[in-house]
Amino acid sequence: MAKKGGVQQLQADLQNDEDFEKFLERPGLLVLDIYSEWCGPCLGMVGSLRKIKLEIGGDNLHLAICKSDTISYLKRFCKKSEPTWMFVTKGKATNLLFGSNTPKLMKLIAQELELLNKPRTFYDITELQPEEERRRKVKLDTQTEAINKEKAAKKKKRHDYLNMMTDTIIENIPDMGVTVFGPQVNRDMYKKLLEPAENMKLQCKDRRVINVSRADFDVVNYACPNPLSEDVLEQLDQKDLMMCFWKMPEDDRRPIPEVLNKYAHELTKERHEVDDLTEEEIVHPPIIVPMDLTIEIELQEGEEWEDEPEPEPEPPPAPKKAHLKKEEAPTPAATAEPVEGEEDEGEEGSEGDEGGEGGEAGEGPEMPDLQMEPFDLDFDLDDGEEAEDEAEPEPEVEIVVKKRYRKKIIRIPPIWVAGNARTHAALIYVFFRQQTSGFLPPDPAPEPPHIIMAFDAYKKRDLISVMERLKDDVPRYGFFTSDEAEDAKLIANSATKYAGLPQNPTDKIVFKVNKQTSHTMLSLATYGPSYVSPDAVIGHEEALKFFPESYKTAEQEAIEMAERESVKPKKKKKRSSIHNVKSENAEQAPATSTEESGESRPATAPEGEETVLAETQLGEAPPTEGEQPPAAGEGAEAPREGSTSAPAEGEAAPVPTGEETAAAAENPDAGGGLEVAHSEAPPEAEGHTEAPAEAPPEEAPPAE
């Protein structure tokens, strides 16, 4: 307990603005350990801080931990995980240190104690110090570089995809091209446009009027050597343009741009013709001509325009001058007429007053005093109103005069022909996609930008519950040995598998998070990530290392296992049937003699009984040692007990008698073998075997 109390006395715990302001009033050097609520103060420095306070700091050194979440002066340090040390003297900041480098911190504290009463530069607590400015600049530069890198990577990826699409189009329809007509060319002119095309044997396979956008031309012009100018594209944005899809002549082997440029020349040139009667030359105007658009651009303050035409800038200021004259003209009239009227009325009134004064001598001296006060008040009010009226038009005049315009003429061409085959393929890809449906696959859904977010593995329960709610934005997750993409090794691809493995405190759960909406990232960030990708480009590279193409989620593994199990029994059945065929062939190989004779051999008879069974079935057997061969008629007339003869064609198998059944019971091996032989005899044997010609008729066995 004493140790805990010592730690509390060593560093003051500041939680709000009031405590913070009181602490800043202390003399000496104040060292503030600034932390965020989710991270906590740097506990590893406590021993070193106690040592330096006892050795050289003494009463001149005061230590505190400051919670940036609740102290308004330190809001810029909120939500940061890096340890931050601020040095304060006389209520002003003198230095700042980031990180947990103990020797560096101790050295800086010693230096600040030496400079305690010396002149130096001070900063407000809320003011950014040079180290912060440097870090801020580095951060901005890094972000700008990352954004440019992301744009370049996205552009390259887009160009690679467009190259693949246009290559496919060029390969499948190499004799197709597109012409884009300006907004001055409408559908009614289509018949006139076809006349030069028919002379050149061009076939218009499709014609469309399309509302184009700037984004469409960004795709079309990605590899174009002669794109339309930026001013023209700006004027064509959201305009309806007619486009024709042409098939080149079969006998014309020239490049598509050359053929269509000749067609464009025929449309835009003057045609000369000689009249047969008068022999005069007649000049016909071009079928289509350029269109000039004049636009006004407002000049900014201080901007100069040298090429401004002299006669054309006069119309805009003209109405301004007229406006000024109109405002100035009524002003004197409005001011002069009432003044004159007032003067007349004043004169008349004064004359009447004088006449009154002459008639009444007693009231003469008092009246001027009564009349002067209201006259002075009215005069002052009138002057104020007139001054306000004069002041009101001045700001309007200034605002109008400040606006200056310049005129710019933009020429819209009547027809545009791309300068290479790839741009023609891009025009087909963007505006005539239906012509490629037979060979070009649909565009895949673009993968959204994503980042990597890593957390300590012990937070898995809460994090996975969040991931389940936002599954569309978190396509991948897994457990790894580290949150560094270069060194991390996969432990498990699901929480269930990870629970059954040995776990380490350094294990991390890593999420691949789509950067479409900030809601998902904010929901996960509340659990304190140990690492977050700085931008989408680095996040994409890290995601390829954590989750390569070979990575499979637990759901994918379950689906593949189910598919393997559904296919596996069929393969086993096929193998077992092959094995059965091989075994049947092996069993049938030594019994060819029995099959030829029309008899079947027992399938399960032991080796020693094969000869006996052959004797019983055929009626003959080779004599054993010491025995004489039987006579020819004996074996045929009196077969042994228990033997059966093969039935002739068309006859039913003989039914065993009671004695044969009893004999089979006494000798189960022989009976079982016979039964198996009858039941498992191959059907082919019946068709190929014939009963012997001299087969003896069936006879009942002799009685005992």
Residue pairs with C-beta under 8 A, 6 or more apart in sequence:
6 50
7 46
10 46
10 49
10 50
10 53
10 63
11 33
11 41
11 46
11 49
11 63
11 64
11 65
12 19
12 23
12 62
12 63
12 64
12 65
13 64
13 65
14 20
14 23
14 32
14 64
14 65
14 66
14 67
14 71
15 67
15 70
15 71
16 70
16 71
17 71
17 72
17 73
20 66
20 71
20 73
20 74
23 30
23 62
23 64
24 30
24 88
24 91
24 125
25 91
26 62
27 60
27 90
28 59
28 60
28 61
28 62
28 89
28 116
29 57
29 60
29 61
29 62
29 87
29 88
29 89
29 109
29 112
29 113
29 116
30 62
30 63
30 64
30 87
30 88
30 89
31 49
31 61
31 62
31 63
31 64
31 85
31 86
31 87
31 88
31 109
32 64
32 65
32 66
32 85
32 86
32 87
32 88
33 41
33 42
33 45
33 63
33 64
33 65
33 66
33 83
33 84
33 85
34 66
34 68
34 74
34 77
34 84
34 85
34 86
35 41
35 42
35 65
35 66
35 67
35 68
35 83
35 84
36 67
36 68
36 69
36 77
36 78
36 79
36 80
36 81
37 67
37 69
38 79
38 528
39 80
39 81
39 528
41 65
42 83
42 100
44 100
44 102
45 83
45 100
45 102
45 105
48 102
48 105
48 106
49 63
52 61
52 106
52 109
52 110
53 61
53 63
56 110
56 113
57 109
57 113
60 113
60 116
61 109
61 113
66 74
68 74
68 75
68 77
68 78
68 80
69 78
73 125
73 126
74 125
76 126
76 128
77 84
82 98
82 99
83 98
83 99
83 100
84 96
84 97
84 98
85 96
85 97
85 98
85 105
85 108
86 93
86 95
86 96
86 125
87 93
87 94
87 95
87 96
87 97
87 108
87 109
87 112
88 94
88 125
89 112
89 116
89 122
90 122
91 125
92 122
92 123
92 124
92 125
93 122
93 123
93 124
93 125
93 127
93 129
94 112
94 115
94 120
94 121
94 122
94 123
95 108
95 112
95 129
96 129
96 131
96 132
97 104
97 105
97 108
97 131
98 131
98 135
123 129
128 136
142 534
143 534
143 535
146 534
146 535
146 537
146 538
147 535
149 537
150 449
150 535
150 536
150 537
153 537
153 540
158 222
159 222
159 223
162 219
162 222
162 223
162 426
162 429
163 223
163 422
165 425
165 429
165 440
166 223
166 422
166 425
166 426
166 429
167 425
168 436
168 439
168 440
169 425
169 428
169 429
169 436
169 440
170 421
170 422
170 425
172 436
172 438
172 439
172 440
173 428
173 435
173 436
174 421
175 247
175 248
175 250
175 256
176 205
176 245
176 246
176 247
176 248
176 256
176 424
176 428
176 435
177 245
177 246
177 248
177 256
177 257
177 259
177 260
177 417
177 418
177 424
178 243
178 244
178 245
178 246
178 418
178 424
178 427
178 428
178 431
178 432
179 243
179 244
179 246
179 260
179 263
179 264
179 415
179 416
179 417
180 241
180 243
180 415
180 416
180 417
180 427
181 193
181 241
181 242
181 243
181 244
181 288
181 414
181 415
181 416
182 236
182 241
182 288
182 290
182 291
182 412
182 413
182 414
182 415
182 416
183 236
183 239
183 240
183 241
183 291
183 412
184 288
184 289
184 291
184 412
184 414
185 193
185 242
185 288
185 414
185 415
186 242
187 209
187 242
189 287
189 288
190 207
190 242
192 287
193 244
193 267
193 287
193 288
194 204
195 287
196 263
196 266
196 267
196 287
197 203
197 204
197 246
197 263
199 266
200 249
200 259
200 262
200 263
200 266
201 249
201 251
201 252
202 246
202 247
202 248
202 249
202 259
202 263
203 246
203 247
204 244
204 245
204 246
205 245
205 246
205 247
205 435
206 244
206 245
206 432
206 435
207 242
207 243
207 244
207 245
208 242
208 243
208 245
208 431
208 432
209 240
209 241
209 242
209 243
210 240
210 241
210 243
210 431
211 238
211 239
211 240
212 236
212 237
212 238
212 239
212 240
212 241
213 237
213 238
214 233
214 234
214 237
216 430
216 431
217 227
217 228
217 233
217 236
219 426
219 429
219 430
220 418
220 423
220 426
220 427
220 430
221 227
221 228
221 423
222 426
223 420
223 422
223 423
223 426
224 418
224 419
224 420
224 423
224 426
225 419
225 420
225 423
226 418
226 419
228 236
228 413
228 416
231 408
231 410
232 410
232 411
232 412
232 413
235 293
235 295
235 410
235 412
236 412
243 427
243 431
243 432
245 428
245 432
245 435
246 260
246 263
248 256
248 259
249 259
252 259
255 421
256 421
256 424
257 417
257 418
257 419
257 420
257 421
257 424
260 417
261 417
263 417
264 415
264 417
267 286
267 287
267 288
267 414
267 415
268 286
268 287
268 288
268 289
268 414
268 415
269 286
270 283
270 284
270 285
270 286
271 283
271 284
271 286
272 281
272 282
272 283
272 284
273 281
273 282
273 283
273 284
274 280
274 281
274 282
275 281
275 282
288 414
288 415
289 414
290 411
290 412
290 413
290 414
291 411
291 412
291 414
292 409
292 410
292 411
292 412
293 409
293 410
293 411
293 412
294 407
294 408
294 409
294 410
295 407
295 408
295 410
296 405
296 406
296 407
296 408
297 405
297 406
297 407
297 408
298 403
298 404
298 405
299 305
299 404
299 405
299 406
301 402
305 406
307 406
308 406
308 407
309 407
312 407
313 405
313 406
313 407
316 404
316 405
320 400
320 401
323 400
324 397
327 393
331 389
331 390
335 386
353 367
353 371
356 367
357 363
357 364
357 367
418 424
418 426
418 427
428 435
428 436
429 436
429 440
433 440
448 514
448 515
448 516
449 514
449 515
449 516
449 536
449 539
449 540
450 475
450 512
450 513
450 514
450 515
450 536
450 539
450 540
450 543
451 512
451 513
451 515
451 521
451 532
451 533
451 535
451 536
451 538
451 539
451 542
451 543
452 485
452 510
452 511
452 512
452 513
452 531
452 532
452 533
452 539
452 542
452 543
452 546
453 510
453 511
453 513
453 521
453 524
453 525
453 529
453 531
453 532
453 533
454 480
454 483
454 508
454 509
454 510
454 511
454 529
454 530
454 531
454 532
455 463
455 508
455 509
455 510
455 511
455 524
455 527
455 528
455 529
455 530
456 505
456 507
456 508
456 509
456 530
457 479
457 498
457 503
457 507
457 508
457 509
458 505
459 509
459 527
459 528
460 479
460 495
460 498
460 509
461 495
462 527
463 509
463 511
463 524
463 527
464 477
464 495
466 523
466 524
466 527
467 474
467 477
467 511
470 519
470 520
470 523
472 514
473 513
473 514
473 516
473 517
473 520
474 511
474 512
474 513
474 514
474 520
475 512
475 514
476 511
476 512
476 543
476 546
476 547
476 551
476 553
477 509
477 510
477 511
477 512
478 490
478 491
478 492
478 493
478 509
478 510
478 546
478 547
478 551
479 490
479 491
479 492
479 493
479 495
479 498
479 507
479 508
479 509
479 510
480 488
480 489
480 490
480 491
480 507
480 508
480 509
480 510
480 546
481 487
481 488
481 489
481 491
481 504
481 506
481 507
481 508
482 488
482 489
482 506
482 508
483 508
483 510
483 530
483 531
484 531
485 541
485 542
485 545
485 546
486 545
488 508
488 510
488 545
488 546
490 551
491 498
491 501
491 507
492 498
492 501
493 551
493 552
493 553
493 554
493 557
494 553
494 554
496 554
497 554
498 507
508 530
510 546
511 524
512 543
512 546
512 547
513 520
513 521
513 524
514 520
515 521
515 536
515 539
525 532
533 539
533 542
552 560
584 682
587 603
588 595
588 682
591 601
594 600
594 601
594 614
594 617
594 618
595 601
595 682
595 685
595 688
595 689
596 688
596 689
597 618
597 689
597 692
598 646
598 685
598 689
598 690
598 691
598 692
599 617
599 618
599 646
600 617
600 677
600 678
600 680
600 681
600 685
601 610
601 613
601 614
601 617
601 677
602 609
602 613
602 672
602 673
602 674
602 676
602 677
603 673
603 676
603 677
603 680
604 672
604 673
604 676
605 613
605 669
605 673
606 669
609 669
609 670
609 673
611 621
611 622
612 621
612 670
613 670
613 673
613 674
613 677
614 621
615 621
615 640
616 639
616 640
616 642
616 643
616 670
617 643
617 644
619 635
619 636
619 639
619 643
619 645
620 630
620 635
622 629
623 629
623 630
636 694
636 696
637 696
637 699
638 699
638 702
639 645
639 701
641 659
641 660
641 663
641 701
642 660
642 663
642 664
642 667
642 670
642 671
642 674
644 654
644 674
645 695
645 696
645 698
646 689
646 691
647 653
647 654
648 691
648 695
649 690
649 691
653 678
654 698
656 664
657 700
659 701
660 701
663 671
664 670
664 671
664 674
665 671
